[in-house]
Amino acid sequence: MDDQAKEVQRVLDAVDAVAAGEPPAERARRLAEMLESVRERVRQERRQAMQEMKDGGMTLRQIAAELDISFGRVRQILAEESDPSTT
């Protein structure tokens, strides 16, 4: 198992541990909180990586081509920091 697969497994194990033995409503609440935290962290990391690509001299169109996403989506993601309503 490579390092990335091991890390994914650790996250999945943490999800299992968070909700173990709790009533369904509490389990659902805790898992929703966990999911939102993970989503936010992934958004931040994605934006940071794309900003590094831009700071390294890539154009938004080059970033879009490299990541196989649209130019508009790249522009939207990079704008997220200055406009929290887009997150």
C-alpha positions, 0 to 999 in steps of 0.5 A: 500500500502506498503512502497516499492509500495509507493516508486515505485508510487512516481518514476512513478509520477516523470516520468509523471511530467518530461515530462508533456506538452513537445514536443515529441522530448524533452520529449523523450530526458528527459526520456532517460536521466532519464532512464540512471540515474536510470539504473546507480543508480540501478547498483551501489546499486546492486553491493554494496549489493552484495559486502556487501554479499561478505564482510559478508563472502559469496562466489561468488557461495553462492551469485549466489545461493541466488540471483538465478543468475550465478556465472559468472554474480556475478563475472561480477557485482562485477568487474564493479567498477574496470572496468567501460567499463562493465557498 
